[in-house]
Amino acid sequence: MPVTRTSVAWAGVWGAALMSIAFIVFMLQNTTVTQVSFLGLRGTLPLAVAMLIAMVSGVLLTLVLGTARITQLRRLARPRRRHNR
């Protein structure tokens, strides 16, 4: 059987559902309160929330840097496309 967009989407939905269940279990098991300090700010939060904030921050940083690099590469490739026509 050929691979279709619908089958890929269905597999993605299943993968997201399984990851969500694993994430919920992780959050429920890591409720220990942890003291956090960052740039002179201090506070306490559940360990899972602190790790979630760290993960989201890392993802956002990766997206920003990746977007900057892709934009840079597209700008470098643009003059070559016009020249080859």
C-alpha positions as CSV (number, residue, x, y, z in Angstrom):
1,M,0.0,0.0,0.0
2,P,1.3,3.5,-0.8
3,V,2.0,6.0,2.0
4,T,-0.5,8.8,1.9
5,R,-0.8,12.1,3.7
6,T,-3.7,10.8,5.7
7,S,-1.7,7.7,6.9
8,V,1.2,10.0,7.9
9,A,-1.1,12.3,9.8
10,W,-2.7,9.4,11.5
11,A,0.7,8.1,12.6
12,G,1.5,11.6,13.8
13,V,-1.7,11.8,15.9
14,W,-0.9,8.5,17.5
15,G,2.7,9.6,18.3
16,A,1.4,12.8,19.8
17,A,-1.1,11.0,21.9
18,L,1.5,8.6,23.3
19,M,3.9,11.5,24.0
20,S,1.1,13.3,25.8
21,I,0.3,10.3,28.0
22,A,4.0,10.0,28.8
23,F,4.3,13.7,29.6
24,I,1.2,13.5,31.9
25,V,2.8,10.6,33.8
26,F,6.1,12.5,34.0
27,M,4.3,15.6,35.4
28,L,2.4,13.5,38.0
29,Q,5.5,11.8,39.2
30,N,7.7,14.9,39.5
31,T,5.7,17.2,41.8
32,T,8.5,17.7,44.3
33,V,8.9,21.4,45.0
34,T,12.3,22.8,43.9
35,Q,14.0,26.1,44.6
36,V,15.0,27.9,41.4
37,S,17.2,31.0,41.0
38,F,17.8,32.8,37.7
39,L,19.2,36.3,37.2
40,G,18.7,37.3,40.8
41,L,15.2,36.0,40.9
42,R,14.3,33.2,43.4
43,G,11.3,31.1,43.7
44,T,10.0,27.6,44.2
45,L,8.1,25.5,41.7
46,P,7.3,21.8,41.1
47,L,10.3,20.1,39.5
48,A,8.2,19.1,36.4
49,V,7.3,22.7,35.8
50,A,10.9,23.9,36.1
51,M,12.0,21.2,33.6
52,L,9.1,22.1,31.3
53,I,10.2,25.8,31.3
54,A,13.8,24.7,30.6
55,M,12.6,22.5,27.7
56,V,10.4,25.2,26.1
57,S,13.2,27.7,26.4
58,G,15.5,25.4,24.7
59,V,13.0,24.7,21.9
60,L,12.4,28.4,21.4
61,L,16.1,29.1,21.2
62,T,16.6,26.4,18.7
63,L,13.7,27.7,16.6
64,V,15.1,31.2,16.6
65,L,18.6,30.1,15.7
66,G,17.4,27.7,13.1
67,T,15.1,30.3,11.5
68,A,18.0,32.8,11.3
69,R,20.2,30.2,9.6
70,I,17.6,29.2,7.1
71,T,17.0,32.8,6.3
72,Q,20.7,33.4,5.8
73,L,21.0,30.4,3.5
74,R,18.0,31.5,1.4
75,R,19.5,35.0,1.0
76,L,22.7,33.4,-0.1
77,A,21.0,31.1,-2.6
78,R,18.7,33.8,-4.1
79,P,21.2,35.6,-6.3
80,R,22.3,32.2,-7.7
81,R,18.8,31.3,-8.8
82,R,18.4,34.6,-10.7
83,H,21.7,34.1,-12.4
84,N,21.0,30.6,-13.5
85,R,17.7,31.5,-15.4
